[in-house]
Amino acid sequence: MNERRLSPRVAVEYPARLKATDIEGRNFKEETVLENLSGGGMYLSLTRKLHEGADVSLSVRLSIAPAGEESLLMAARGIVRRVEMRRNGYGLAVEFLRRRVL
């Protein structure tokens, strides 16, 4: 199988918050942890199922700072490219549409 990524993928465990609409049409926010990150997208786990093609908003802490200190935050909008069923929920591959580090 040929690799289609344009940028390398890095295994990371950064905390993230995702906002989206699930397959039943309910808006929700969920705290989760990234499994990997690249310049083009990310992979994470959720307890709710989303449709492929769903729009999502994400915020990700890109560093862990001591209490009271600021850490890097990435805000992103993306589209779900793949949904995989897992034992405790779903795995989502998200392609970035826009992102910025704050």
C-alpha positions, 0 to 999 in steps of 0.5 A: 500500500502506498503512503499518501501523506504529504507530511510525516505522522508523529505518535503523540498523546496531547489532550484535545477537545472536539466539537461536532455533530454526531450521527443522530444530529446532536451537537456535542463537545468531548474531551479526548487525547490524540493518538497521532498528528501530522501537518495535514491532520490527526487521529483520535478516539471518541465515544460518539460516532460521526459521519465521514465528511462531518465538519469538526472543530478542535483545540489541542494542547501541544505542550504540557506546562507546569500549573499556572504557566501557558502552554501552546494551543492549536485551534483547528477546523477539519473534516472527518475522513475515516471512522473506525469502530473500536472496542470502546468507541470510534477512531477518527481520522481528521484532515485539517481545513484550517489550523493555527497555533496560539 
